[in-house]
Amino acid sequence: MRLNTIKPAAGSKKKSTRVGRGWSSGLGKTCGKGQKGQTSRGKGKVAIGFEGGQMPFHRRIPKSGFTSKKSLITRELRLSELNNLGVDDIDLPILIALNVFDQNVKHVKIIATGVIERPVTIKGLRVSAAARAAIEAAGGKVES
């Protein structure tokens, strides 16, 4: 192989179409760009998402996501946090009084993260199945 004999593969270099060279070429006069208008002239640039002056789709759709109002009044409590409370009977008013949660909280669910080392009584709180098993295994009980 010599540098002066290297050629691109057959068919890899396609000749560009010559436009505006008479009607017999099939791309004469308007060069395949149609009549008048922005895209027929010069570079004919149109911004991405431009819809001819109509309000573009990306501006018509709502921008705000959905936040459930329930998430503002619902909290989770870990099993490991129950050890640090220092009380045996746990319910929502006690958790608010101990400043674990603020006044806005209406629902609390105890989840099985960490371990519980002492027996506690849970009243009126939601408890996951794994957390219920852990509380009962530690000698505590869950009351609805």
C-alpha positions in Angstrom: 0.0 0.0 0.0 1.2 3.5 -0.9 -0.1 6.8 0.2 -0.7 7.9 -3.3 -2.9 4.9 -4.0 -5.2 5.2 -1.0 -8.9 5.9 -2.0 -12.1 5.9 0.0 -14.3 2.8 -0.3 -16.6 2.7 -3.3 -19.9 4.5 -2.6 -18.7 6.1 0.7 -18.3 9.5 -0.9 -21.6 10.6 -2.4 -21.5 13.6 -4.7 -23.5 16.6 -3.4 -26.7 17.5 -5.3 -26.2 20.6 -7.5 -29.3 22.7 -7.2 -30.5 25.7 -9.2 -29.1 24.4 -12.5 -32.2 24.4 -14.7 -35.6 22.7 -14.7 -34.2 19.5 -16.4 -32.2 18.7 -13.3 -35.4 18.4 -11.2 -34.0 20.9 -8.8 -34.0 24.2 -10.8 -35.4 27.6 -9.9 -36.5 27.2 -6.3 -34.0 24.3 -5.7 -36.5 22.0 -4.0 -37.3 24.6 -1.3 -40.8 25.4 -2.5 -42.2 29.0 -2.8 -41.5 31.9 -0.5 -41.1 31.8 3.2 -38.4 31.7 5.8 -37.1 28.3 5.0 -36.8 29.0 1.3 -34.4 31.9 1.9 -30.7 32.0 2.9 -30.0 29.6 5.7 -33.7 29.4 6.6 -33.0 28.8 10.3 -36.0 28.1 12.6 -35.5 27.6 16.3 -36.1 24.2 17.8 -39.7 23.9 18.9 -40.8 27.0 16.9 -44.3 26.6 15.7 -44.8 29.6 13.4 -45.7 32.0 16.2 -48.2 29.7 17.8 -47.5 29.2 21.5 -45.0 26.2 21.4 -45.9 22.9 23.1 -43.1 23.2 25.7 -44.6 26.5 26.8 -48.3 25.3 26.7 -47.9 22.4 29.1 -48.0 23.0 32.8 -44.5 23.3 34.4 -45.3 22.5 38.0 -45.0 18.9 39.2 -47.5 17.2 41.4 -47.0 17.2 45.2 -49.5 15.3 47.2 -51.0 17.4 50.1 -50.8 14.2 52.1 -47.0 14.4 52.1 -47.2 17.6 54.1 -49.0 15.9 57.0 -47.5 12.4 56.9 -44.2 11.3 58.4 -42.2 8.1 59.0 -40.6 7.0 62.3 -37.9 4.4 62.5 -37.7 1.6 65.0 -34.2 2.9 66.1 -35.8 6.3 66.9 -38.2 4.6 69.3 -35.3 3.6 71.6 -34.4 7.2 72.1 -37.8 8.5 73.1 -37.7 7.4 76.7 -41.5 6.6 77.0 -43.2 3.3 76.9 -46.6 4.4 75.5 -46.2 6.1 72.1 -49.0 7.9 70.2 -49.2 11.0 68.0 -49.8 13.6 70.8 -46.8 12.3 72.7 -44.6 12.5 69.6 -45.7 16.1 69.1 -45.1 16.9 72.8 -41.6 15.4 72.6 -40.9 17.6 69.5 -40.3 14.6 67.3 -42.8 16.1 64.8 -44.4 19.5 64.4 -48.1 20.3 64.9 -49.0 19.9 61.2 -48.4 16.1 61.3 -51.6 14.1 61.2 -50.3 10.6 60.3 -47.2 8.7 61.4 -46.1 5.3 60.2 -43.4 3.3 62.0 -41.1 1.5 59.6 -38.6 -1.3 60.2 -35.3 0.6 60.0 -32.9 -0.2 62.7 -33.6 -2.4 65.8 -35.7 -1.8 68.9 -34.3 -3.0 72.2 -37.1 -2.4 74.7 -40.8 -3.1 74.9 -43.1 -0.2 73.8 -46.8 0.1 73.3 -47.9 1.8 70.1 -51.3 3.4 70.0 -53.1 4.8 67.0 -50.1 4.9 64.6 -49.6 3.0 61.4 -47.1 0.2 61.6 -45.5 -1.8 58.8 -45.7 -5.5 59.0 -41.9 -5.9 59.6 -42.0 -3.2 62.3 -44.9 -4.9 64.0 -43.0 -8.2 64.1 -39.9 -6.5 65.5 -41.9 -4.6 68.2 -43.7 -7.8 69.3 -40.4 -9.7 69.3 -39.0 -7.1 71.7 -42.0 -7.7 74.1 -44.0 -4.7 73.0 -47.5 -4.5 71.5 -49.3 -2.5 68.8 -52.9 -1.2 69.4 -55.0 0.3 66.7 
